[in-house]
Every structure is written in structure tokens, then in C-alpha cells.
Amino acid sequence: MQNRKIAFGALALVAAVVVPDLGRPAVASGGFGAGAGVTSPAGEVANPGFETTGDLGSPAGWSERGQRSASFAEPGGRSGENRLTHWAEQPYRVETSQRLSGLRPGYHTLRVSVRASGGQRDAHVALTGCGGATERVDLPRTGADWWVEVALTTRVTSGRCTIELVSDGNAGDWAHFDDLSLTRADGPAGGPALRIAGADVSHLTKNEHYGAVYRDRTGPPRDALRILRANGVNYARLKVWVNPADGFSDKEDVLAKARRAHALGMGLLIDFHYSDTWADPGKQFKPAAWAELPFDQLRQALYDHTYDVVASLRRQGTPADMVQIGNEINGGMLWPDGRWDNWDGLAALLTTASTAVTDASPRSKVALHLAEGGNNGGHRWWFDNAVSRGVPFDIIAVSHYTYWHGPLGSLQANLFDLTSAYGKPVMVVETGYGFTLAENDHEANIFTASLQQTSGYPATPDGQADAMRDMVNTVAAVPGALGVFYWEPTWTAVDGAGWDPADPASGDGWENQALFDYSGRALPALRVLGDSVSPKR
């Protein structure tokens, strides 16, 4: 996690495709029925880009229910000329639907490009009447500049299926739809389904040591990890510091937390910071014990430390499923030897660490982790350098906080591009959002009113849950996406458990982004995170 967005030279490049804001209707609103004049082969979506229209902009081949004047095709499509828009000057509810027939039995995946203002009482895409339970996905809050693809998979048993595009909005709320496709999937795993609902619980033992209390939505205090697991979280992420001043997040602390997570059936992601304290794009300070080592000895110390931790986890029966070699290393690591402007040195260090992981635990997957999840230009530059120098890795990991790193559309576009360009699965290993703007200790909160305004979600429990839901829906539509980790959901404010390992008087700037409120009760966003995994582990 980083406390602010920091760019480094070429890393500041951001690739973006900006689509003009045409969120208000370009045609007069008026009543109309189902469009006509479009035929499509059995099992295929008719008029999937809304290019063919009837009277007053009605989309041919589609039917409407509710306030029909609030559903119309207009210019401003994602790929073609038109898109479907839901909008009205007054509160409205409208459903645009199409019934498909002649579908082959089996699993099918629907993909839809969408944009939405947010704020609707309901805005979703659904597959219904397919022979099983209705499947739906909520539209993420995107703003007008980025399209986001959403996807959902259902099992068709009757040969028929209905696509529903639904908006229940306030006056002025809008939603756009375009480029629908329905294709066969190999099974539930062949469609969009995240495997990982993760939580970085690195700070948990320090919080517990100083008396933190956690409760589910109802009931008495319970073990925080058990609450996370009961709500569907199936992975723990644990940072490793080399020699921290307070003794937390060192090797022994990590081993203890790994035993607890493993006992609950949780997977394990290890996050090496290669420092005695926080490492992120703005700071990658060497551990004190390594500060004066020549480069060859630095590589050996890096290998030994990485091997020791990963091998120790394996020996105690809690092997790491995945290992990050460095944390948010946009600017490199172990400065200055591995700084971003010394790529040969950085690649040598990364290769050393990756080799140590696989030597110690051959089944553990190696992840490379960058911040600024929507920074496609910076990420392509970084991974091109890593790949050209033969750095071995298995997974691409990013951090993405919408209030720092930009809208979900930029994140998804980057993930689509990275997994295609490098042939690696992708995942979001850090995200978060505030449930309140109130303070609960003396340390100023990181998430403030200005960041709330930037991101657009209200700083309420429901706003936090909506932000989490939009994040997981956005990531789930990316082929090869593994999952989403929430950063430090258990880091509530407790005297003594502050952010600085060298300062017992330091406080907690994160408590208003935890997934437990100021009384220690689990918040709705925790269930949203856990429900993102399908099929459940």
C-alpha cells in the first residue's frame, strides 16, 4: 500500500481511450414498443451493438418493459456508431430484453460493455429463463470516459435464455450498453469466475497484541481470521520485513499467521518487502543489515532471506501458494542497486529472488507486483524490460485504489492488455475504500473527503460495499484474472498498534478503510468480497 500516487519518469505514462460523454439522449423521448426488422441465427444475439433502430431510437430486436422512453439507441458506441442508453429526466425503471432460442445445452457466457453514472437504485445485466437460477451482475460506477466489460456465465438446459438490461434510476442517472456476445463456455470455470477472495492481514497479530476485538455482524467477539473465512475469504496475504523494530511481520510472525490461515483452509500469498519497514513506489530502502553490502553479497543475502522464509513455510506444512518478490516495485527495489533506472541490476535481483522461491518451494508461483493498476504505459514499459532480461515469473499483480489510481475502466483495460501481452494470469493484490470520514484515533486518516470526491462512492458502509462489488465485477470479466485482495481489512485503531514499527506512539491512518467498523463489527463489504469467489472453495 502507498500513501499517495507517485510516478517515475517513464512510469508516468498512462494509456487511455477516452470516449466522449454522450450520457444525455440525442433523440426525443417518447413511448415505443419492441424494435423489429432484425434477424439473427439461432442462439446468437440480434443487434448486439444496437446499430439498427426503429421509431424514436428503439433498438431493433429488443423489447422494453417499464418506462420505455427511458431506453433508446443513440450515437456514441464503444466500437460501432450506436449504444443503448437508459436515461430520463425523472425517476424511472426500464428493462430492455431479448429472448434467445436454439441454444445448445451447456454453459454460456454473456459479455457486455457498459458505462454507468452510479447512484441508481438498481442497474444490472442478467441471464434468466435459461433452465437454472437467474444470474446477474451489477453495473460498476464508471463515469463517462471509460467502458468496462462485465460478464456472467449460466447453464442453459432449455435451449432458451433471456438477456435483461435493467436500470432503476433517479432523475438524470444513466447507463450505457454495447457489444453484447453470448458464447459457449467449457463449464463454470470456463466463464468469469474469480478463484481468490483475499485479505492482507499482515497487521493482525500486532492489533491483537494490543487488544483489538472483532465481531461478525451479530454475536460475541471471535477470531478475526475465522470471521474472514466464514464470510468467504479464502486467501491470506502476509508481508515479510527483514528485521522490523517491533518484531511484527518478521519471519517468525509470518510463520505463526500462516499456521492459523492454513488451519482454516486458506491459501497463502507471501509479500516480500525486502526492507525493515514499508516498501512502495516512493521508498525501497534496504534492510540495515544489507545496506553496505557489495552487489554480489547483496544478491546472496537476498537469496538466503527469500529461501529461508519460503523453505520454512514449506517445512512447517504451510507452503506459500504464491510469492511476491518485492512490493509495488514500479520504481524497483533495494535502492540504488535495483532502482528503475538501473534495469540490469534490478533484473539480476529479481531473478535471484525468483530462483530462491522455486528452489525452496517448486510449486509456489512467483508474482511481480506494481502499483497504479490503470497505468498501462508504465506497466508495459516495466514488464517489457523484465521480460527482455529473462526475469522468471508466473503472475502479474497490481494495486488499484480508485481514489489514487483512476477509474475501473483504466484498470480493466490494463489487465486485459497485460494478460494478453505476456500470457500470464493477473490479479489485484491491494484495494480498499472508506466506510466513514470520521477519525478513530490521533493519526490523520489516509482516506479523506477529497479522495471520496475523486472516486465517487459515498464514504458509508453501503458505499464501501458498492466500491468492492464494482472492483470484483470489473476484475472477474478479465480472462485469466485470479482474484482480488483487500488490503488490511482487520487494521482497526488500537493504541500501540500504529503504522511505524519504530514508534509505539504512532497511530492508524487506515481504520476508516478496514472491513470492521469502530465497534469491531464486520461491514457489508466483507461479504461482497467473499461472495466474489465462484465456485466457492
Buried (B, 14 or more C-beta within 10 A) or exposed (E): BBBEBBBBEEBBBBBBEEBEEBBEBEBEBEEBEBBEEBEBEEBBBBBBBBBBBBEBBBBBBBBBBBBBBBBBBBEBBBEEEBBBBBBBEEBBBBBBBBBBEEBEEEBBBBBBBBBBBBBBEEBBBBBBBBBBEEBBBBBBBBBBBBBBBBBBBBBBEEBBBBBBBBBBBEEBBBBBBBBBBBBBBEEBEBBBBBBBBBBBBBBBBBBBBEEBBBBBEEEEEBBBBBBBBBBBBBBBBBBBBBBBBBBBBBBEBBBEBBEBBBEBEBBBBBBBBBBBBBBBBBBBBBBEEBEEBEEEEBBBBBBEBBBEBBBBBBEEEBBBBBBBBBBBBBBBBBBEBBBBEBBEBBBBBBBBBBBBBBEBBEEBBBBBBBBBBBBBBBBBBBBEBBBEBEBBBBBBBBBBBBBBBBBBBBBBBBBBBBBEBBEBBBBBBBBBBBBBBEBBBEBEBBBBEEBBEEBBBBBBBEBBBBBBBBBBBBBBBBEBBBBBBBBBBBBBBBEBBBBBBEEEEBBBBBBBBBBBBBEBBBBBBBBBBBBBBBEEE
